[in-house]
Amino acid sequence: MGATTEPADGGARVRGTIRYWAAAKSEAGLAEEPYEAATLAQALAGVRERHADRPALLRLLGHCSYLVDGAQVGGRDHGLVALTEGGTVEVLPPFAGG
């Protein structure tokens, strides 16, 4: 089950888990946390709100790659990436050599 692309019309909010890896985990101060959002953009806005006191994390988010339910988001508009109930958002910071 992968992320779908739909118009950002404020669809139904769902619950899932955001998992942080490597430097993102370090900057967030935790390995994972729940989200309630309809789109990846909404989930990331929630991260920015909850972690407003962690400016290094907020800067890092702009350089991260994202997987939603195992599917690469790539250059897609985060507002168009719909989330699924019980889904997972993986936050992958840039890795050395890649």
MDAnalysis code that builds the backbone (N, CA, C; Angstrom):
import MDAnalysis as mda
import numpy as np

u = mda.Universe.empty(294, n_residues=98, atom_resindex=np.repeat(np.arange(98), 3), trajectory=True)
u.add_TopologyAttr("name", ["N", "CA", "C"] * 98)
u.add_TopologyAttr("resid", np.arange(1, 99))
u.add_TopologyAttr("resname", ["MET", "GLY", "ALA", "THR", "THR", "GLU", "PRO", "ALA", "ASP", "GLY", "GLY", "ALA", "ARG", "VAL", "ARG", "GLY", "THR", "ILE", "ARG", "TYR", "TRP", "ALA", "ALA", "ALA", "LYS", "SER", "GLU", "ALA", "GLY", "LEU", "ALA", "GLU", "GLU", "PRO", "TYR", "GLU", "ALA", "ALA", "THR", "LEU", "ALA", "GLN", "ALA", "LEU", "ALA", "GLY", "VAL", "ARG", "GLU", "ARG", "HIS", "ALA", "ASP", "ARG", "PRO", "ALA", "LEU", "LEU", "ARG", "LEU", "LEU", "GLY", "HIS", "CYS", "SER", "TYR", "LEU", "VAL", "ASP", "GLY", "ALA", "GLN", "VAL", "GLY", "GLY", "ARG", "ASP", "HIS", "GLY", "LEU", "VAL", "ALA", "LEU", "THR", "GLU", "GLY", "GLY", "THR", "VAL", "GLU", "VAL", "LEU", "PRO", "PRO", "PHE", "ALA", "GLY", "GLY"])
u.atoms.positions = np.array([
    [0.848, -1.167, 0.000],
    [0.000, 0.000, 0.000],
    [0.892, 1.227, 0.000],
    [0.818, 2.066, -0.994],
    [1.662, 3.249, -1.095],
    [0.862, 4.516, -0.975],
    [1.575, 5.596, -0.918],
    [0.930, 6.904, -0.840],
    [0.217, 7.189, -2.152],
    [-0.924, 7.828, -2.062],
    [-1.662, 8.194, -3.254],
    [-1.509, 9.686, -3.495],
    [-1.793, 10.094, -4.713],
    [-1.743, 11.511, -5.033],
    [-3.161, 11.979, -5.312],
    [-3.598, 12.962, -4.564],
    [-4.950, 13.493, -4.688],
    [-4.887, 15.008, -4.545],
    [-5.929, 15.688, -4.997],
    [-5.965, 17.134, -4.760],
    [-5.911, 17.428, -3.262],
    [-5.246, 18.502, -2.894],
    [-5.145, 18.903, -1.489],
    [-6.425, 19.623, -1.097],
    [-7.478, 18.850, -0.844],
    [-8.780, 19.442, -0.558],
    [-9.142, 19.344, 0.912],
    [-8.131, 19.091, 1.757],
    [-8.434, 18.987, 3.180],
    [-9.163, 17.707, 3.508],
    [-8.833, 16.605, 2.820],
    [-9.476, 15.317, 3.029],
    [-9.462, 14.889, 4.491],
    [-9.985, 13.710, 4.733],
    [-10.113, 13.190, 6.089],
    [-8.747, 12.988, 6.729],
    [-8.635, 13.441, 7.958],
    [-7.402, 13.256, 8.713],
    [-7.333, 11.807, 9.179],
    [-6.143, 11.256, 9.126],
    [-5.903, 9.884, 9.552],
    [-4.773, 9.892, 10.579],
    [-4.633, 8.795, 11.271],
    [-3.568, 8.663, 12.270],
    [-2.510, 7.700, 11.762],
    [-1.265, 8.028, 12.085],
    [-0.151, 7.177, 11.709],
    [1.067, 7.532, 12.530],
    [2.221, 7.093, 12.042],
    [3.481, 7.279, 12.767],
    [4.512, 7.935, 11.868],
    [5.213, 8.915, 12.418],
    [6.374, 9.508, 11.753],
    [7.600, 8.886, 12.396],
    [8.496, 8.347, 11.560],
    [9.747, 7.771, 12.056],
    [10.905, 8.621, 11.571],
    [11.772, 8.968, 12.511],
    [12.944, 9.779, 12.202],
    [14.176, 8.880, 12.141],
    [15.053, 9.139, 11.176],
    [16.271, 8.356, 11.013],
    [17.501, 9.238, 11.093],
    [18.591, 8.663, 11.577],
    [19.916, 9.283, 11.616],
    [19.858, 10.684, 12.237],
    [20.355, 11.698, 11.520],
    [20.421, 13.059, 12.068],
    [19.029, 13.591, 12.425],
    [18.004, 13.199, 11.692],
    [16.645, 13.657, 12.005],
    [16.215, 13.122, 13.370],
    [16.560, 11.882, 13.654],
    [16.250, 11.278, 14.959],
    [16.970, 12.035, 16.067],
    [18.226, 12.340, 15.829],
    [19.012, 13.071, 16.815],
    [18.429, 14.464, 17.065],
    [18.104, 15.175, 16.001],
    [17.586, 16.536, 16.138],
    [16.177, 16.568, 16.720],
    [15.365, 15.552, 16.428],
    [14.006, 15.493, 16.977],
    [14.015, 15.082, 18.445],
    [15.071, 14.350, 18.838],
    [15.146, 13.883, 20.215],
    [14.278, 12.674, 20.490],
    [13.799, 12.043, 19.425],
    [12.993, 10.829, 19.557],
    [13.018, 10.062, 18.244],
    [12.687, 8.792, 18.310],
    [12.730, 7.939, 17.124],
    [11.445, 8.015, 16.306],
    [10.338, 8.209, 16.977],
    [9.058, 8.278, 16.264],
    [8.029, 8.995, 17.117],
    [6.969, 9.433, 16.429],
    [5.855, 10.085, 17.099],
    [4.612, 9.949, 16.233],
    [3.443, 10.058, 16.837],
    [2.208, 9.942, 16.058],
    [1.903, 11.227, 15.294],
    [1.112, 11.077, 14.236],
    [0.585, 12.244, 13.533],
    [-0.906, 12.035, 13.329],
    [-1.590, 13.131, 13.105],
    [-2.987, 13.113, 12.662],
    [-3.080, 14.157, 11.568],
    [-3.217, 13.701, 10.326],
    [-3.177, 14.604, 9.172],
    [-3.763, 13.898, 7.963],
    [-4.142, 14.664, 6.964],
    [-4.647, 14.100, 5.711],
    [-3.545, 13.978, 4.664],
    [-2.565, 14.887, 4.726],
    [-1.505, 14.910, 3.717],
    [-0.138, 14.977, 4.388],
    [0.886, 14.678, 3.620],
    [2.248, 14.794, 4.124],
    [2.531, 16.227, 4.561],
    [2.080, 17.201, 3.803],
    [2.301, 18.607, 4.172],
    [1.704, 18.905, 5.540],
    [0.519, 18.412, 5.815],
    [-0.105, 18.641, 7.121],
    [0.672, 17.946, 8.234],
    [1.128, 16.724, 7.975],
    [1.903, 15.992, 8.980],
    [3.193, 16.738, 9.303],
    [3.874, 17.256, 8.266],
    [5.116, 17.990, 8.489],
    [4.860, 19.333, 9.167],
    [3.726, 19.953, 8.882],
    [3.369, 21.196, 9.582],
    [3.195, 20.909, 11.076],
    [2.620, 19.760, 11.388],
    [2.487, 19.360, 12.791],
    [3.834, 19.153, 13.450],
    [4.775, 18.552, 12.722],
    [6.131, 18.373, 13.249],
    [6.748, 19.734, 13.537],
    [6.616, 20.648, 12.585],
    [7.204, 21.984, 12.776],
    [6.589, 22.699, 13.982],
    [5.309, 22.513, 14.183],
    [4.635, 23.145, 15.319],
    [5.087, 22.519, 16.640],
    [5.111, 21.186, 16.690],
    [5.491, 20.501, 17.930],
    [6.955, 20.715, 18.302],
    [7.803, 20.926, 17.289],
    [9.240, 21.034, 17.530],
    [9.770, 22.428, 17.189],
    [8.950, 23.435, 17.390],
    [9.364, 24.815, 17.084],
    [10.598, 25.225, 17.875],
    [10.840, 24.550, 18.991],
    [12.001, 24.860, 19.824],
    [13.262, 24.124, 19.374],
    [13.208, 23.445, 18.234],
    [14.345, 22.695, 17.698],
    [14.673, 23.200, 16.284],
    [15.286, 24.379, 16.180],
    [15.533, 24.967, 14.860],
    [16.398, 24.108, 13.935],
    [17.306, 23.329, 14.487],
    [18.140, 22.473, 13.629],
    [17.278, 21.408, 12.943],
    [16.295, 20.873, 13.647],
    [15.378, 19.905, 13.040],
    [14.563, 20.579, 11.943],
    [14.063, 21.769, 12.222],
    [13.236, 22.468, 11.240],
    [14.019, 22.747, 9.961],
    [15.286, 23.128, 10.089],
    [16.127, 23.337, 8.901],
    [16.364, 22.026, 8.168],
    [16.634, 20.965, 8.928],
    [16.934, 19.657, 8.336],
    [15.759, 19.113, 7.530],
    [14.538, 19.365, 7.986],
    [13.363, 18.832, 7.288],
    [13.332, 19.246, 5.819],
    [13.850, 20.420, 5.520],
    [13.870, 20.895, 4.144],
    [14.841, 20.148, 3.250],
    [15.734, 19.373, 3.844],
    [16.734, 18.623, 3.086],
    [16.465, 17.125, 3.087],
    [15.444, 16.710, 3.799],
    [15.158, 15.280, 3.944],
    [14.408, 14.716, 2.749],
    [14.541, 13.404, 2.600],
    [13.702, 12.636, 1.685],
    [12.624, 11.981, 2.545],
    [11.493, 11.676, 1.906],
    [10.380, 11.097, 2.647],
    [9.866, 9.853, 1.948],
    [9.538, 8.855, 2.766],
    [8.826, 7.674, 2.301],
    [7.473, 7.683, 3.000],
    [6.429, 7.424, 2.261],
    [5.094, 7.304, 2.838],
    [4.607, 5.912, 2.523],
    [4.412, 5.130, 3.571],
    [4.006, 3.733, 3.422],
    [4.952, 2.990, 2.481],
    [6.243, 3.292, 2.586],
    [7.267, 2.610, 1.799],
    [7.490, 3.168, 0.407],
    [6.679, 4.116, -0.032],
    [6.814, 4.689, -1.379],
    [7.559, 6.016, -1.302],
    [8.531, 6.211, -2.185],
    [9.274, 7.463, -2.231],
    [8.363, 8.617, -2.647],
    [8.500, 9.720, -1.946],
    [7.723, 10.905, -2.287],
    [8.403, 11.664, -3.428],
    [9.724, 11.705, -3.413],
    [10.461, 12.404, -4.466],
    [10.079, 13.872, -4.525],
    [9.908, 14.391, -5.722],
    [9.607, 15.800, -5.917],
    [8.132, 16.145, -5.883],
    [7.267, 15.188, -5.545],
    [5.833, 15.482, -5.508],
    [5.509, 16.535, -4.462],
    [4.521, 17.335, -4.735],
    [4.016, 18.342, -3.815],
    [3.505, 17.627, -2.564],
    [4.048, 17.979, -1.398],
    [3.656, 17.314, -0.156],
    [2.183, 17.508, 0.161],
    [1.585, 18.576, -0.350],
    [0.157, 18.811, -0.147],
    [-0.720, 17.877, -0.957],
    [-0.125, 17.174, -1.922],
    [-0.879, 16.239, -2.750],
    [-0.641, 14.782, -2.370],
    [0.227, 14.555, -1.384],
    [0.531, 13.182, -0.955],
    [-0.402, 12.824, 0.189],
    [-1.428, 12.029, -0.131],
    [-2.419, 11.623, 0.866],
    [-1.836, 10.559, 1.788],
    [-2.206, 10.640, 3.058],
    [-1.764, 9.661, 4.043],
    [-2.875, 8.653, 4.296],
    [-2.482, 7.466, 4.759],
    [-3.436, 6.388, 5.004],
    [-3.544, 6.092, 6.493],
    [-4.695, 5.636, 6.920],
    [-4.901, 5.263, 8.323],
    [-3.884, 4.200, 8.720],
    [-3.186, 4.452, 9.826],
    [-2.184, 3.513, 10.314],
    [-0.886, 3.539, 9.526],
    [-0.724, 4.524, 8.651],
    [0.437, 4.603, 7.782],
    [1.685, 5.085, 8.497],
    [2.779, 5.090, 7.730],
    [4.071, 5.501, 8.271],
    [4.738, 6.495, 7.335],
    [5.252, 7.570, 7.911],
    [6.072, 8.540, 7.198],
    [7.493, 8.372, 7.715],
    [8.429, 8.066, 6.825],
    [9.840, 7.920, 7.181],
    [10.548, 9.216, 6.802],
    [11.292, 9.802, 7.733],
    [12.033, 11.040, 7.519],
    [13.505, 10.665, 7.392],
    [14.034, 10.794, 6.174],
    [15.395, 10.347, 5.859],
    [16.281, 11.533, 5.528],
    [17.181, 11.896, 6.425],
    [18.093, 12.998, 6.125],
    [19.124, 12.569, 5.086],
    [19.809, 13.529, 4.485],
    [20.866, 13.167, 3.529],
    [21.929, 12.314, 4.233],
    [22.387, 11.287, 3.541],
    [23.416, 10.415, 4.081],
    [24.722, 10.682, 3.355],
    [25.831, 10.516, 4.024],
    [27.145, 10.711, 3.404],
    [27.303, 9.761, 2.221],
    [27.801, 10.284, 1.132],
    [28.034, 9.458, -0.057],
    [26.789, 9.226, -0.880],
    [25.651, 9.794, -0.512],
    [24.459, 9.547, -1.289],
    [23.483, 10.593, -1.048],
])
